[in-house]
Amino acid sequence: MIDHFYGIERDITVAGMYCDYPNRKEQTTPKVLGAMLKQLIGGGEIPGDVRKAFEDAKKHFGGVTPEAHELLKMLKMVIAQRKLVVICIDGLDESLAANRTGLLSALQAIVRELPNVLLFLTGRPFIRPEVERYFPSVNTILVSPTREDTEAFLRMKLDEDPEPDAMDESLRADIMEIIPNKISEMYV
């Protein structure tokens, strides 16, 4: 999807974030907002207010980053200067619930105040009610992998196993049978 927007010749700025389960503790609201801010500024000129906020934050003990509400304010300022901004958050269900609350609240404020923002979120079905609390009129698309896709993915992962001798053919056959049968709707 991000590649699709990059290919359009209109003035579109894209910010994308992948919520990664192993790094979920580090993916706090301030860090995600900061990463989006960095992407939106890109290689361009850093606005003076943004530069000053980060310089002021560095002066604190330990060189902290600006707080979430400050980053949100900066993010809104940068977004307001763009014609169209697409924000993509992939794997929202992989983030910690405490971090999701702050992030969804910030995204809600952005979408409510800035009409030039398109927001795309992906996650497994259990996250849908939480997203709908922040975005009641959200459009959802259910996507389910085919059995063939699941089997191909499993074969690839099993072939990359760093300890192939730890698995016998019986275990491999069980994995190839049970997991594809258990897979259901994956993302909303």
matplotlib code that plots the C-alpha trace (Angstrom):
import matplotlib.pyplot as plt

x = [0.0, 2.8, 4.4, 1.1, 1.1, 4.8, 4.0, 1.3, 2.6, 0.5, 2.0, 1.6, 3.7, 3.7, 4.7, 4.6, 5.2, 5.3, 4.5, 6.9, 6.0, 9.6, 10.1, 6.7, 8.0, 10.2, 7.4, 5.9, 3.6, 6.4, 8.7, 6.1, 5.1, 8.8, 9.4, 6.4, 7.7, 11.1, 9.6, 7.4, 10.3, 12.5, 15.6, 14.0, 14.5, 13.6, 11.1, 12.6, 9.9, 10.7, 14.4, 14.1, 11.8, 14.4, 17.3, 15.4, 14.7, 18.4, 19.2, 17.3, 19.1, 19.7, 18.9, 15.2, 13.0, 10.0, 6.9, 4.0, 1.8, 4.8, 5.5, 1.8, 1.8, 4.9, 3.4, 0.2, 2.2, 4.3, 1.2, -0.7, 2.1, 1.5, -1.1, -1.9, -0.4, -0.9, -0.2, 0.1, 0.4, 0.9, 0.4, -1.3, -2.3, 1.4, 1.8, 1.2, -2.3, -0.9, 1.0, -2.0, -4.2, -1.9, -1.2, -4.8, -5.7, -3.0, -4.1, -7.7, -6.7, -4.7, -7.5, -10.1, -8.2, -6.4, -8.6, -5.5, -4.7, -5.6, -5.1, -4.6, -4.3, -3.8, -4.3, -5.9, -9.7, -9.5, -8.2, -11.2, -13.4, -10.6, -10.0, -13.7, -13.8, -11.5, -12.8, -16.5, -17.0, -14.0, -14.1, -12.7, -11.6, -11.1, -8.2, -7.6, -4.6, -5.3, -4.3, -1.7, -0.1, 0.0, 1.6, 4.2, 5.1, 5.5, 7.6, 9.9, 10.2, 10.8, 13.5, 15.3, 15.3, 18.8, 18.5, 17.0, 18.0, 15.8, 12.7, 11.7, 9.3, 6.4, 6.7, 7.1, 3.9, 2.0, 3.0, 2.1, -1.3, -2.4, -1.3, -3.1, -6.2, -6.1, -5.4, -8.5, -9.0, -5.7, -6.1, -8.8]
y = [0.0, 2.4, 1.7, 2.6, 6.0, 6.6, 6.0, 8.7, 12.0, 14.2, 15.8, 13.0, 12.4, 8.9, 7.8, 4.2, 2.2, -1.5, -2.7, -5.5, -7.9, -8.5, -4.8, -3.9, -2.6, 0.0, 1.1, 3.6, 6.4, 9.1, 6.8, 6.1, 9.7, 10.7, 8.1, 9.5, 13.0, 12.1, 10.4, 13.4, 15.8, 13.5, 15.1, 18.5, 21.5, 20.8, 23.5, 25.8, 24.9, 21.1, 21.7, 23.8, 21.3, 18.5, 20.7, 21.7, 18.1, 17.1, 19.6, 17.6, 15.0, 11.9, 13.7, 12.8, 13.1, 15.5, 14.1, 12.6, 15.8, 17.9, 15.4, 15.4, 19.1, 19.1, 16.3, 18.2, 21.3, 19.4, 17.5, 20.8, 22.0, 19.1, 18.6, 15.0, 12.7, 9.0, 7.4, 3.6, 1.6, -2.1, -4.8, -2.6, -5.7, -6.4, -3.4, -3.3, -2.2, 0.6, 2.0, 1.5, 3.7, 6.7, 6.1, 5.7, 8.8, 10.8, 9.5, 10.3, 13.9, 14.1, 12.8, 14.9, 18.2, 17.7, 16.8, 16.1, 12.8, 9.3, 6.7, 3.0, 0.5, -3.2, -5.8, -9.0, -9.0, -8.8, -5.2, -4.0, -3.0, -1.0, 0.8, 1.5, 3.2, 5.9, 5.7, 4.8, 5.1, 3.1, 1.1, -2.4, -5.0, -8.6, -10.3, -14.0, -15.9, -18.8, -22.2, -22.3, -19.0, -20.4, -23.6, -21.8, -19.6, -22.5, -24.4, -21.4, -21.0, -24.7, -24.8, -21.9, -23.6, -23.1, -26.5, -28.8, -31.9, -30.9, -31.8, -35.1, -35.7, -36.5, -33.1, -31.3, -33.1, -32.1, -28.4, -28.5, -29.9, -28.3, -24.6, -24.1, -25.6, -23.2, -20.0, -17.8, -14.1, -12.4, -8.6, -5.9]
z = [0.0, 0.9, -2.5, -4.2, -2.7, -3.5, -7.1, -7.3, -8.7, -6.4, -3.3, -0.9, 2.2, 3.7, 7.2, 8.1, 11.2, 11.8, 15.3, 16.0, 18.8, 20.0, 20.3, 21.7, 25.0, 23.2, 20.8, 23.2, 22.0, 22.1, 20.1, 17.5, 17.2, 17.0, 14.3, 12.3, 12.8, 11.5, 8.4, 7.6, 7.9, 5.9, 4.6, 4.4, 6.6, 10.3, 11.4, 14.1, 16.7, 16.2, 16.4, 19.6, 21.3, 20.8, 21.8, 25.0, 25.8, 25.4, 28.2, 30.7, 32.8, 30.6, 27.3, 27.2, 24.1, 24.1, 25.7, 23.7, 23.9, 22.6, 19.8, 18.8, 18.6, 16.4, 14.3, 13.7, 12.7, 10.1, 8.8, 8.4, 6.0, 3.7, 1.0, 1.8, 4.5, 4.6, 8.0, 8.0, 11.2, 10.5, 13.1, 15.7, 17.6, 18.2, 20.4, 24.1, 25.1, 27.2, 24.2, 21.9, 24.0, 23.7, 20.1, 19.1, 21.1, 19.3, 15.9, 16.7, 17.5, 14.2, 12.1, 13.8, 13.4, 10.1, 7.0, 4.9, 6.7, 5.5, 8.2, 7.6, 10.5, 10.3, 13.0, 13.9, 14.5, 18.3, 17.9, 16.0, 18.9, 20.4, 17.1, 16.7, 20.1, 18.7, 15.1, 15.2, 11.5, 10.5, 7.3, 7.7, 5.2, 6.4, 4.9, 5.3, 3.9, 1.6, 2.8, 0.0, 1.2, 4.8, 3.6, 1.5, 4.4, 6.7, 4.2, 3.9, 7.6, 8.2, 5.5, 7.2, 10.6, 12.1, 13.8, 11.2, 13.1, 16.0, 14.0, 12.6, 9.6, 12.0, 13.7, 10.3, 9.0, 12.1, 11.7, 8.0, 8.9, 12.1, 11.6, 8.2, 9.7, 12.7, 10.6, 10.3, 9.6, 10.2, 9.8, 9.8]

ax = plt.figure().add_subplot(projection="3d")
ax.plot(x, y, z, "-o")
ax.set_aspect("equal")
plt.show()
